[in-house]
Amino acid sequence: MSDDFDWYGPEAATFGDRLAAAREAASMTQGALAKRLGVKLKSLQNWEEDLSEPRANRLSMMAGILNVSMVWLITGEGEGLTDPDEDDTIAPDVNAVLTDIRALRAEFKSRADRLGLLEKKLRILLKDQNPNV
């Protein structure tokens, strides 16, 4: 293959291909990633097999956990994995710490999103109880 070949570009890889490659690069099993995302294993398998696609919130969490951009997961462009033949691997212990940091970041974002929804729901309930406010 030529030096210009884009392993993860839209002509060479699907969303599922990029997801599986990023998960493997993060040294995660399908089960471990599904658990971190709070989805069923079958859902993750369907995403990797291009039978279905995740919702935006799961896509955002996934990108954070796997340390790739959402755009890269969807299109293959932007911040993602290097081509498989490039040998710039991260030491496993460093990768484990980075994976934990990404997981925490995704969890914090998910909880912040949930907090925002709860605040909105509370405002609506309070407005309904006191329409003059």
C-alpha positions, -999 to +999 in steps of 0.1 A: +000+000+000+011+035-006+025+058+020-006+080+015-031+053+024-054+063+052-061+032+073-090+048+091-104+071+064-140+067+051-129+048+021-110+022+041-128+018+074-163+021+089-174+036+122-173+000+136-138-006+123-126+026+140-144+019+172-129-016+174-094-004+166-096+024+192-109+000+218-081-025+211-055+003+211-068+012+246-063-025+256-100-029+265-124-058+259-158-053+244-173-061+278-151-036+297-160-008+273-197-017+274-196-016+312-179+018+312-204+032+288-233+017+307-246-003+277-253-039+270-225-059+254-247-066+225-251-029+218-214-024+216-210-055+194-237-041+171-218-008+169-186-025+160-204-046+134-220-015+119-255-029+127-264+002+147-249+034+159-247+049+194-265+081+205-245+113+208-241+111+245-226+076+243-205+086+213-191+115+234-183+092+264-167+066+240-145+092+224-133+104+258-126+069+271-108+058+240-089+091+236-100+099+201-123+126+187-159+120+180-153+133+144-126+107+140-149+079+151-175+090+127-154+101+097-119+089+103-107+126+102-092+145+131-076+132+163-076+094+163-052+065+160-021+065+140-018+039+112-011+004+125+023+002+109+036+033+128+055+021+159+049+048+185+031+027+212+026+039+247+039+018+276+010-004+290+012+011+325+010+047+311-018+036+288-037+022+318-035+055+337-046+074+306-075+050+301-086+056+337-083+094+333-104+093+301-130+071+319-133+095+348-135+125+324-164+107+305-181+098+338-178+134+350-193+147+318-221+122+319-230+131+355-228+169+347-252+163+318-275+144+341-273+172+367-283+197+341-313+177+332-324+174+368-320+211+374-342+218+343-368+193+356-367+210+390-372+245+375-402+232+355-417+216+386-412+247+407-427+269+380-458+246+378-463+248+416-459+286+416-469+301+382-464+337+394-426+332+397 
